[in-house]
Amino acid sequence: MTMTTSMMTNNDMNNNINNKMNNNKNNGELRLEKEETGKKIPVIIYFLYAVVTVFLFVYIVLYH
């Protein structure tokens, strides 16, 4: 079971990569610019979220 599921997930990942490459070829550079600007904002949010959670965890461990 685990081998079949891993093979399926690998095939799904390869299909997703191929679809993204085909979309980039069809749409050109506009697609890449949209993806870059779309990815920068969530990365900043996740980074701030990680910093806040680590700070709170350290604060709770040290002062309680």
N, CA, C and O atoms as a GROMACS GRO file, in nm:
protein
  256
    1MET      N    1   0.083  -0.121   0.000
    1MET     CA    2   0.000   0.000   0.000
    1MET      C    3   0.087   0.126   0.000
    1MET      O    4   0.061   0.220  -0.075
    2THR      N    5   0.190   0.127   0.084
    2THR     CA    6   0.271   0.249   0.092
    2THR      C    7   0.343   0.274  -0.040
    2THR      O    8   0.358   0.389  -0.082
    3MET      N    9   0.389   0.166  -0.107
    3MET     CA   10   0.460   0.186  -0.233
    3MET      C   11   0.365   0.240  -0.340
    3MET      O   12   0.403   0.326  -0.418
    4THR      N   13   0.242   0.190  -0.343
    4THR     CA   14   0.149   0.237  -0.446
    4THR      C   15   0.114   0.384  -0.420
    4THR      O   16   0.106   0.463  -0.514
    5THR      N   17   0.092   0.420  -0.293
    5THR     CA   18   0.056   0.558  -0.265
    5THR      C   19   0.173   0.651  -0.297
    5THR      O   20   0.152   0.760  -0.350
    6SER      N   21   0.296   0.609  -0.265
    6SER     CA   22   0.411   0.694  -0.295
    6SER      C   23   0.427   0.709  -0.446
    6SER      O   24   0.461   0.817  -0.494
    7MET      N   25   0.403   0.601  -0.520
    7MET     CA   26   0.413   0.611  -0.666
    7MET      C   27   0.306   0.706  -0.719
    7MET      O   28   0.332   0.783  -0.812
    8MET      N   29   0.187   0.700  -0.662
    8MET     CA   30   0.081   0.790  -0.708
    8MET      C   31   0.117   0.934  -0.678
    8MET      O   32   0.099   1.021  -0.763
    9THR      N   33   0.168   0.961  -0.558
    9THR     CA   34   0.201   1.100  -0.525
    9THR      C   35   0.314   1.149  -0.614
    9THR      O   36   0.312   1.265  -0.656
   10ASN      N   37   0.412   1.064  -0.645
   10ASN     CA   38   0.519   1.106  -0.734
   10ASN      C   39   0.465   1.138  -0.872
   10ASN      O   40   0.506   1.235  -0.935
   11ASN      N   41   0.372   1.055  -0.921
   11ASN     CA   42   0.313   1.084  -1.052
   11ASN      C   43   0.235   1.214  -1.048
   11ASN      O   44   0.240   1.291  -1.144
   12ASP      N   45   0.162   1.238  -0.939
   12ASP     CA   46   0.087   1.363  -0.928
   12ASP      C   47   0.182   1.482  -0.927
   12ASP      O   48   0.156   1.584  -0.992
   13MET      N   49   0.294   1.470  -0.853
   13MET     CA   50   0.390   1.579  -0.848
   13MET      C   51   0.449   1.604  -0.986
   13MET      O   52   0.463   1.719  -1.028
   14ASN      N   53   0.484   1.498  -1.057
   14ASN     CA   54   0.540   1.515  -1.192
   14ASN      C   55   0.437   1.579  -1.284
   14ASN      O   56   0.473   1.664  -1.365
   15ASN      N   57   0.311   1.540  -1.272
   15ASN     CA   58   0.208   1.599  -1.356
   15ASN      C   59   0.192   1.747  -1.324
   15ASN      O   60   0.176   1.828  -1.415
   16ASN      N   61   0.196   1.783  -1.196
   16ASN     CA   62   0.184   1.923  -1.158
   16ASN      C   63   0.300   2.003  -1.213
   16ASN      O   64   0.281   2.114  -1.264
   17ILE      N   65   0.424   1.947  -1.203
   17ILE     CA   66   0.540   2.019  -1.255
   17ILE      C   67   0.528   2.038  -1.405
   17ILE      O   68   0.556   2.146  -1.457
   18ASN      N   69   0.487   1.932  -1.476
   18ASN     CA   70   0.473   1.942  -1.621
   18ASN      C   71   0.366   2.043  -1.658
   18ASN      O   72   0.383   2.119  -1.754
   19ASN      N   73   0.254   2.046  -1.584
   19ASN     CA   74   0.148   2.142  -1.613
   19ASN      C   75   0.196   2.284  -1.592
   19ASN      O   76   0.165   2.373  -1.671
   20LYS      N   77   0.272   2.308  -1.483
   20LYS     CA   78   0.323   2.442  -1.458
   20LYS      C   79   0.420   2.485  -1.568
   20LYS      O   80   0.416   2.599  -1.613
   21MET      N   81   0.507   2.392  -1.612
   21MET     CA   82   0.601   2.426  -1.718
   21MET      C   83   0.527   2.458  -1.847
   21MET      O   84   0.563   2.552  -1.918
   22ASN      N   85   0.423   2.380  -1.878
   22ASN     CA   86   0.348   2.406  -2.000
   22ASN      C   87   0.274   2.539  -1.990
   22ASN      O   88   0.267   2.613  -2.089
   23ASN      N   89   0.220   2.571  -1.873
   23ASN     CA   90   0.151   2.698  -1.857
   23ASN      C   91   0.247   2.814  -1.873
   23ASN      O   92   0.213   2.915  -1.934
   24ASN      N   93   0.368   2.800  -1.818
   24ASN     CA   94   0.467   2.907  -1.832
   24ASN      C   95   0.506   2.925  -1.977
   24ASN      O   96   0.524   3.038  -2.023
   25LYS      N   97   0.519   2.813  -2.052
   25LYS     CA   98   0.553   2.825  -2.194
   25LYS      C   99   0.440   2.894  -2.270
   25LYS      O  100   0.467   2.976  -2.357
   26ASN      N  101   0.315   2.861  -2.238
   26ASN     CA  102   0.203   2.916  -2.314
   26ASN      C  103   0.182   3.064  -2.280
   26ASN      O  104   0.158   3.145  -2.370
   27ASN      N  105   0.190   3.098  -2.153
   27ASN     CA  106   0.158   3.234  -2.112
   27ASN      C  107   0.278   3.327  -2.114
   27ASN      O  108   0.261   3.449  -2.109
   28GLY      N  109   0.399   3.273  -2.121
   28GLY     CA  110   0.517   3.358  -2.129
   28GLY      C  111   0.556   3.416  -1.994
   28GLY      O  112   0.537   3.352  -1.891
   29GLU      N  113   0.610   3.538  -1.996
   29GLU     CA  114   0.669   3.596  -1.876
   29GLU      C  115   0.563   3.653  -1.782
   29GLU      O  116   0.591   3.673  -1.664
   30LEU      N  117   0.443   3.680  -1.831
   30LEU     CA  118   0.341   3.737  -1.744
   30LEU      C  119   0.306   3.640  -1.631
   30LEU      O  120   0.286   3.681  -1.516
   31ARG      N  121   0.301   3.511  -1.665
   31ARG     CA  122   0.271   3.410  -1.564
   31ARG      C  123   0.380   3.408  -1.456
   31ARG      O  124   0.349   3.398  -1.337
   32LEU      N  125   0.507   3.418  -1.498
   32LEU     CA  126   0.616   3.412  -1.400
   32LEU      C  127   0.611   3.534  -1.308
   32LEU      O  128   0.633   3.521  -1.188
   33GLU      N  129   0.583   3.652  -1.363
   33GLU     CA  130   0.578   3.772  -1.278
   33GLU      C  131   0.464   3.760  -1.176
   33GLU      O  132   0.480   3.798  -1.060
   34LYS      N  133   0.350   3.709  -1.220
   34LYS     CA  134   0.239   3.695  -1.126
   34LYS      C  135   0.273   3.596  -1.015
   34LYS      O  136   0.242   3.620  -0.899
   35GLU      N  137   0.338   3.484  -1.052
   35GLU     CA  138   0.372   3.385  -0.950
   35GLU      C  139   0.475   3.440  -0.851
   35GLU      O  140   0.466   3.415  -0.731
   36GLU      N  141   0.573   3.517  -0.901
   36GLU     CA  142   0.675   3.571  -0.810
   36GLU      C  143   0.612   3.669  -0.711
   36GLU      O  144   0.638   3.660  -0.591
   37THR      N  145   0.530   3.763  -0.759
   37THR     CA  146   0.469   3.859  -0.668
   37THR      C  147   0.370   3.789  -0.576
   37THR      O  148   0.353   3.829  -0.461
   38GLY      N  149   0.305   3.684  -0.625
   38GLY     CA  150   0.210   3.612  -0.541
   38GLY      C  151   0.278   3.533  -0.432
   38GLY      O  152   0.220   3.512  -0.326
   39LYS      N  153   0.402   3.488  -0.456
   39LYS     CA  154   0.471   3.408  -0.356
   39LYS      C  155   0.545   3.492  -0.254
   39LYS      O  156   0.567   3.446  -0.142
   40LYS      N  157   0.584   3.615  -0.288
   40LYS     CA  158   0.663   3.696  -0.195
   40LYS      C  159   0.580   3.735  -0.072
   40LYS      O  160   0.632   3.734   0.039
   41ILE      N  161   0.453   3.769  -0.091
   41ILE     CA  162   0.372   3.817   0.022
   41ILE      C  163   0.346   3.706   0.122
   41ILE      O  164   0.367   3.729   0.241
   42PRO      N  165   0.302   3.586   0.083
   42PRO     CA  166   0.282   3.480   0.183
   42PRO      C  167   0.410   3.438   0.253
   42PRO      O  168   0.406   3.401   0.370
   43VAL      N  169   0.525   3.444   0.184
   43VAL     CA  170   0.651   3.408   0.248
   43VAL      C  171   0.680   3.505   0.362
   43VAL      O  172   0.724   3.463   0.469
   44ILE      N  173   0.654   3.635   0.341
   44ILE     CA  174   0.675   3.733   0.448
   44ILE      C  175   0.580   3.704   0.564
   44ILE      O  176   0.620   3.711   0.681
   45ILE      N  177   0.455   3.673   0.533
   45ILE     CA  178   0.356   3.645   0.639
   45ILE      C  179   0.397   3.522   0.718
   45ILE      O  180   0.391   3.523   0.841
   46TYR      N  181   0.439   3.415   0.650
   46TYR     CA  182   0.480   3.294   0.720
   46TYR      C  183   0.605   3.319   0.803
   46TYR      O  184   0.618   3.265   0.913
   47PHE      N  185   0.698   3.401   0.752
   47PHE     CA  186   0.820   3.432   0.828
   47PHE      C  187   0.785   3.507   0.955
   47PHE      O  188   0.836   3.475   1.062
   48LEU      N  189   0.698   3.608   0.944
   48LEU     CA  190   0.657   3.683   1.064
   48LEU      C  191   0.584   3.591   1.162
   48LEU      O  192   0.605   3.600   1.283
   49TYR      N  193   0.498   3.503   1.111
   49TYR     CA  194   0.426   3.409   1.196
   49TYR      C  195   0.523   3.318   1.271
   49TYR      O  196   0.504   3.291   1.389
   50ALA      N  197   0.627   3.270   1.200
   50ALA     CA  198   0.726   3.184   1.265
   50ALA      C  199   0.801   3.262   1.373
   50ALA      O  200   0.824   3.209   1.482
   51VAL      N  201   0.840   3.386   1.345
   51VAL     CA  202   0.913   3.466   1.444
   51VAL      C  203   0.827   3.488   1.567
   51VAL      O  204   0.874   3.476   1.680
   52VAL      N  205   0.700   3.522   1.546
   52VAL     CA  206   0.611   3.549   1.660
   52VAL      C  207   0.590   3.423   1.742
   52VAL      O  208   0.593   3.429   1.865
   53THR      N  209   0.568   3.310   1.677
   53THR     CA  210   0.543   3.187   1.752
   53THR      C  211   0.668   3.145   1.830
   53THR      O  212   0.657   3.101   1.944
   54VAL      N  213   0.785   3.158   1.769
   54VAL     CA  214   0.909   3.123   1.841
   54VAL      C  215   0.928   3.216   1.959
   54VAL      O  216   0.965   3.171   2.067
   55PHE      N  217   0.904   3.346   1.940
   55PHE     CA  218   0.919   3.442   2.050
   55PHE      C  219   0.823   3.408   2.165
   55PHE      O  220   0.863   3.408   2.281
   56LEU      N  221   0.697   3.379   2.132
   56LEU     CA  222   0.601   3.345   2.236
   56LEU      C  223   0.640   3.217   2.308
   56LEU      O  224   0.628   3.208   2.430
   57PHE      N  225   0.688   3.118   2.234
   57PHE     CA  226   0.727   2.991   2.295
   57PHE      C  227   0.843   3.012   2.391
   57PHE      O  228   0.841   2.961   2.503
   58VAL      N  229   0.944   3.088   2.348
   58VAL     CA  230   1.059   3.114   2.435
   58VAL      C  231   1.016   3.194   2.556
   58VAL      O  232   1.061   3.167   2.668
   59TYR      N  233   0.929   3.295   2.535
   59TYR     CA  234   0.883   3.378   2.647
   59TYR      C  235   0.809   3.293   2.750
   59TYR      O  236   0.832   3.306   2.870
   60ILE      N  237   0.720   3.205   2.703
   60ILE     CA  238   0.643   3.121   2.796
   60ILE      C  239   0.736   3.025   2.870
   60ILE      O  240   0.720   3.004   2.990
   61VAL      N  241   0.833   2.966   2.801
   61VAL     CA  242   0.922   2.871   2.864
   61VAL      C  243   1.010   2.940   2.968
   61VAL      O  244   1.033   2.884   3.076
   62LEU      N  245   1.060   3.059   2.938
   62LEU     CA  246   1.154   3.125   3.029
   62LEU      C  247   1.085   3.189   3.149
   62LEU      O  248   1.140   3.186   3.259
   63TYR      N  249   0.966   3.246   3.130
   63TYR     CA  250   0.907   3.329   3.235
   63TYR      C  251   0.785   3.266   3.301
   63TYR      O  252   0.707   3.337   3.365
   64HIS      N  253   0.766   3.135   3.287
   64HIS     CA  254   0.652   3.074   3.358
   64HIS      C  255   0.695   2.947   3.428
   64HIS      O  256   0.613   2.882   3.493
   0.00000   0.00000   0.00000
